């Protein structure tokens, strides 16, 4: 930025541009749990909102003296859609805390679908019905 004063040009420069406190444009990753693995993408529709999509395998384990085999496991496909509202980027930045990779508090509504496309199991005739779940956090 510059201004003209009495035939002199004065230049103003800023060593740092003001930081934008917003959601990352796009993030990919892999999550694992005790029983499951998921790949995800989080996309930015605007500065405070993100849309997270996941695809993976949900797992289940059970043990019973009455069943054969006694120890049973199941892995079924999982597809999730989760809109997130990140509401405290500015507050975290003012405190000097990191906001990288969407490190902030958020509210969300996660919807998961478990289709009955296939089942990975150690039992014969394992059967699951299509399932929809919705969880808010």
MARKEZA-519615 format. One record per residue (C-alpha): x, y, z. Coordinates in steps of 0.2 Angstrom, whole numbers, plus 5000, padded with zeros to 4 digits. Layout:
! residues N
{node {X,Y,Z}}
...
//
This chain:
! residues 137
{node {5000,5000,5000}}
{node {5007,5017,4996}}
{node {5001,5035,4997}}
{node {5008,5051,4988}}
{node {5012,5066,4999}}
{node {5021,5082,4994}}
{node {5029,5072,4979}}
{node {5035,5058,4990}}
{node {5029,5041,4989}}
{node {5027,5033,5006}}
{node {5026,5014,5006}}
{node {5018,5005,5020}}
{node {5021,4986,5022}}
{node {5015,4974,5034}}
{node {5026,4959,5040}}
{node {5012,4948,5043}}
{node {4995,4947,5034}}
{node {4980,4945,5046}}
{node {4977,4927,5049}}
{node {4961,4920,5043}}
{node {4953,4909,5056}}
{node {4943,4897,5046}}
{node {4940,4879,5042}}
{node {4954,4870,5031}}
{node {4949,4869,5013}}
{node {4950,4850,5012}}
{node {4958,4837,5023}}
{node {4960,4818,5021}}
{node {4964,4805,5033}}
{node {4962,4787,5040}}
{node {4956,4783,5057}}
{node {4957,4766,5066}}
{node {4948,4760,5082}}
{node {4948,4744,5092}}
{node {4936,4737,5080}}
{node {4936,4746,5063}}
{node {4945,4757,5051}}
{node {4938,4772,5041}}
{node {4945,4784,5028}}
{node {4938,4802,5029}}
{node {4937,4819,5019}}
{node {4933,4835,5027}}
{node {4928,4849,5015}}
{node {4925,4867,5018}}
{node {4909,4875,5011}}
{node {4912,4891,5021}}
{node {4923,4898,5035}}
{node {4914,4890,5050}}
{node {4907,4874,5042}}
{node {4914,4858,5036}}
{node {4906,4843,5028}}
{node {4915,4827,5034}}
{node {4912,4811,5024}}
{node {4918,4794,5030}}
{node {4919,4776,5022}}
{node {4925,4761,5031}}
{node {4922,4745,5041}}
{node {4913,4745,5058}}
{node {4917,4730,5068}}
{node {4908,4720,5082}}
{node {4915,4706,5093}}
{node {4906,4695,5105}}
{node {4910,4680,5116}}
{node {4897,4667,5122}}
{node {4898,4650,5130}}
{node {4882,4645,5121}}
{node {4887,4649,5103}}
{node {4898,4640,5091}}
{node {4911,4647,5088}}
{node {4912,4655,5106}}
{node {4921,4670,5100}}
{node {4913,4679,5085}}
{node {4918,4695,5075}}
{node {4909,4704,5061}}
{node {4915,4718,5050}}
{node {4902,4728,5040}}
{node {4903,4743,5028}}
{node {4900,4760,5035}}
{node {4896,4776,5026}}
{node {4894,4793,5036}}
{node {4890,4811,5032}}
{node {4893,4824,5046}}
{node {4890,4842,5044}}
{node {4901,4852,5058}}
{node {4900,4869,5064}}
{node {4917,4875,5071}}
{node {4912,4889,5083}}
{node {4928,4895,5092}}
{node {4943,4897,5080}}
{node {4945,4916,5085}}
{node {4945,4912,5103}}
{node {4958,4898,5102}}
{node {4969,4909,5091}}
{node {4968,4924,5103}}
{node {4974,4912,5117}}
{node {4989,4906,5106}}
{node {4982,4888,5103}}
{node {4983,4879,5087}}
{node {4969,4879,5074}}
{node {4978,4868,5062}}
{node {4968,4854,5054}}
{node {4952,4861,5062}}
{node {4958,4860,5080}}
{node {4943,4868,5088}}
{node {4926,4865,5096}}
{node {4912,4860,5085}}
{node {4894,4854,5085}}
{node {4889,4841,5073}}
{node {4875,4829,5067}}
{node {4883,4813,5061}}
{node {4872,4801,5050}}
{node {4879,4783,5047}}
{node {4872,4770,5035}}
{node {4878,4752,5036}}
{node {4872,4743,5020}}
{node {4871,4724,5019}}
{node {4882,4723,5004}}
{node {4894,4711,5012}}
{node {4899,4704,5029}}
{node {4917,4699,5035}}
{node {4914,4686,5049}}
{node {4921,4670,5056}}
{node {4903,4663,5057}}
{node {4892,4655,5044}}
{node {4876,4663,5039}}
{node {4880,4680,5047}}
{node {4866,4692,5043}}
{node {4864,4711,5046}}
{node {4850,4722,5040}}
{node {4853,4740,5033}}
{node {4855,4752,5047}}
{node {4854,4771,5049}}
{node {4860,4780,5064}}
{node {4861,4798,5069}}
{node {4872,4805,5083}}
{node {4873,4823,5088}}
{node {4889,4830,5097}}
//
